[in-house]
Amino acid sequence: MPLELMDVDSSAACDSGRRRQALFELLLAIGAEQIGTSAMKASSGFTSLPLTVLAIVGYALSMVWFGRSMRILPMGFAYALWVGAGMMISSLIGIFLFSELLTPAVLIGILMVFVGILVLNSSQKEAV
């Protein structure tokens, strides 16, 4: 169907589908980064070759998916979500897998980042 003959609803559905795909790619980027970060921590300063390779692959895949997500998502939104969600997840991984401490300051910081992500996400919905 020629672009000028497409109705507004089908165009909006296409945009919605592309945005969902970009958000999925961003989630993949966040997950790959967390795998890479956890492998780097577990490698004890890159002294374990398999964990070092996993860290490199995790970060490489994270960059690929993050870059792909920014074809659609605004850079500020994508980066803030990537960093914010990554910080929250890595803090939880540190607590549960690496026996790092959950102090009141860490808990308050995680909650503040979570609230910031919610506010940022709601502002993106308003901009669409």
Solvent accessible surface area in square Angstrom, and as a share of the most:
residue,aa,sasa,rsa
1,M,173,0.77
2,P,70,0.44
3,L,142,0.70
4,E,144,0.65
5,L,124,0.62
6,M,59,0.27
7,D,87,0.45
8,V,124,0.71
9,D,114,0.59
10,S,47,0.30
11,S,45,0.29
12,A,56,0.44
13,A,64,0.49
14,C,69,0.41
15,D,80,0.41
16,S,46,0.30
17,G,29,0.27
18,R,122,0.44
19,R,51,0.18
20,R,157,0.57
21,Q,92,0.41
22,A,1,0.01
23,L,50,0.25
24,F,121,0.50
25,E,10,0.05
26,L,1,0.00
27,L,111,0.55
28,L,59,0.30
29,A,0,0.00
30,I,5,0.03
31,G,33,0.32
32,A,8,0.06
33,E,34,0.15
34,Q,12,0.05
35,I,94,0.48
36,G,0,0.00
37,T,45,0.26
38,S,23,0.15
39,A,4,0.03
40,M,68,0.31
41,K,108,0.46
42,A,44,0.34
43,S,0,0.00
44,S,80,0.52
45,G,61,0.59
46,F,108,0.45
47,T,110,0.64
48,S,34,0.22
49,L,131,0.65
50,P,102,0.64
51,L,55,0.27
52,T,21,0.12
53,V,76,0.44
54,L,77,0.38
55,A,2,0.02
56,I,108,0.55
57,V,70,0.40
58,G,3,0.03
59,Y,70,0.27
60,A,53,0.41
61,L,73,0.36
62,S,0,0.00
63,M,101,0.45
64,V,84,0.48
65,W,65,0.23
66,F,16,0.07
67,G,37,0.35
68,R,93,0.34
69,S,0,0.00
70,M,65,0.29
71,R,146,0.53
72,I,58,0.29
73,L,4,0.02
74,P,64,0.40
75,M,140,0.63
76,G,52,0.50
77,F,5,0.02
78,A,0,0.00
79,Y,115,0.44
80,A,40,0.31
81,L,28,0.14
82,W,25,0.09
83,V,69,0.40
84,G,8,0.08
85,A,14,0.11
86,G,5,0.05
87,M,86,0.38
88,M,31,0.14
89,I,64,0.33
90,S,39,0.25
91,S,29,0.19
92,L,77,0.39
93,I,39,0.20
94,G,4,0.04
95,I,30,0.15
96,F,158,0.66
97,L,125,0.62
98,F,61,0.25
99,S,98,0.63
100,E,80,0.36
101,L,147,0.73
102,L,87,0.44
103,T,53,0.31
104,P,105,0.66
105,A,76,0.59
106,V,53,0.31
107,L,81,0.40
108,I,103,0.52
109,G,26,0.25
110,I,20,0.10
111,L,98,0.49
112,M,135,0.60
113,V,33,0.19
114,F,92,0.38
115,V,86,0.49
116,G,38,0.37
117,I,25,0.13
118,L,93,0.46
119,V,94,0.54
120,L,50,0.25
121,N,50,0.26
122,S,55,0.36
123,S,47,0.30
124,Q,29,0.13
125,K,135,0.57
126,E,144,0.65
127,A,83,0.64
128,V,139,0.80
